[in-house]
Amino acid sequence: MVVFWFVLIPLVSHLVPTKVFKSNNPLKESIIGLTIFYTLMTFMIYEHSDLLQLMLISFVVNLLVLFFIQLDKKVNREVVG
């Protein structure tokens, strides 16, 4: 389950805007998608405080992961081009 929250969710939230929708601003769409996803999940598990804490920590970590993915892509573009 931890792999799902900390690996699969940021990977999917990054790949969907870039590969499927071919977005010009994938970071913005990824953040919006993550926010909607975690909002819905929070409402579904609100009564279970342990899972709620995990969800909130996961949300912050996933936002940081997305930020570092975009930063890495930007640095790689500047080095190549």
Sequence and secondary structure as in RCSB ss.txt:
>XXXX:A:sequence
MVVFWFVLIPLVSHLVPTKVFKSNNPLKESIIGLTIFYTLMTFMIYEHSDLLQLMLISFVVNLLVLFFIQLDKKV
NREVVG
>XXXX:A:secstr
 HHIIIIIHHHHHHHIIIIIS  S HHHHHHHHHHHHHHHHHHHSTT HHHHHHHHHHHHHHHHHHHHHHHHHHH
HHHHH 
